[in-house]
Amino acid sequence: ARCHRALGFDPGVMREGGTLGQVPVSGYVKLLLMAAGVGQPDTFAEVVRGYLGDQAAPPTFQAGSNVDWPARGLFDWMGTGYQRPMELTIHRLRNAVPIVRNWKTLATEDDQLLPQRGGAFILDSDRIVLAHRDTGILGYARPDRLVKLALQADPTEAPSIEASLELVRAVATGKTPWDPKEVYLAIRTVEAQATAVPPEAVRGQWRLVYRSGPIEDEAALNLSWSGGGGYYPLKVVQSYDPPAGPGGEGRVRNTLAPGPAALFFDGPCAWTGAPNELEFTYSQWGVGFGPDATYAQETGAAWKGSAPPDKKYPLNTFIHADQDCLLVRSRTRGVAVYARVSTDPVQAALGTYERVP
């Protein structure tokens, strides 16, 4: 316990210095509460990641590794090269069986120490260069990212603009399933350059590849698996046909296209006058089965001139655009990576559905 305190690790729920403070109950009760997510911000997200899989993580079971399973081929029908649904969950269950069988040997005699969390450090001689302290039972550091940082000359140095653009282009083209937190930090590096994005660079159709919610930079620097956004599992294409400059009006369309049929939302857009900011609204929605089989209806959403002056519309702030990718920050402060589908936008006209390429 003294060692854990000296290293600044989380003492756990219902312990001195931890969530809820010192409570005189069994350490097993505290551990069970933590396993249920009490005071453990990453636990629920990690449990869900085990069930649903992770496009940004390698397969859990790999031939010839110290983590293997003879029945790993059962997952191959869902694809290869990434962590498939239930793969990590089954691995965790297989790990739990021998632990439970040998609990008396493995567990500490003082059950109050069971809730303690651990961490990882990158050292340079006797100097701590980078520290990761587990935020929950499943909040441990990604080993691949930890090793990558340890091999850098300065693990705390932000990525260069060149390296950041190379990374987001690789994400957009689907070449590598990068760690979502690395993607977020790369976007932040590009965003810090505050480069002007001309309307013609935005014009066209873009497929959503990666998105995050609002993330603090400090949270993105955390090395745990969860909390950095993720790769979008559905085919969503955004069409932008922006005006040439402030004062004009263009059109946007958001299309959810899982197959021959698609749900789409259309509306007007306009530049706000602030750098790279495009406001829009969805004034109609529709379902399309092709150009001759479309059902569309007005949404009733108000637009400039018919809405209160202080109304806030959905907003995209464009961070970067090139021939491969588009980086966007939304009004809700999340960021996204889009891959270019076409340089031509759809018409986004009421009652007309143009099949997404």
Protein Blocks (a to p, Z undefined) as FASTA:
>chain_A
ZZmmmnopaebghiahiahiaadddfklmmmmmmnopapaklmmmmmmmmnopfkbccfb
dghiabdcfklmmmmmnoghiacehklmmmmmmmmmmmmmmmmmmpcfblmlmmpccddd
ddehjacfbdcddfbfklcccfklmmmmmmpmblmbccdfklmmmmmmmmmnomaccdfk
lmmmmmmmmmmnopacdfklmgccdddfbdcddddfklmmpcbfbhnapadfbdcddddd
ddfbehiacdddddddfblbdcddddddddehiahiacdddfbdcddebjklccdddehi
acehiacfklccdddddfbdcfkbccdddfkopacddddfbfcdcfkighiacddZZ
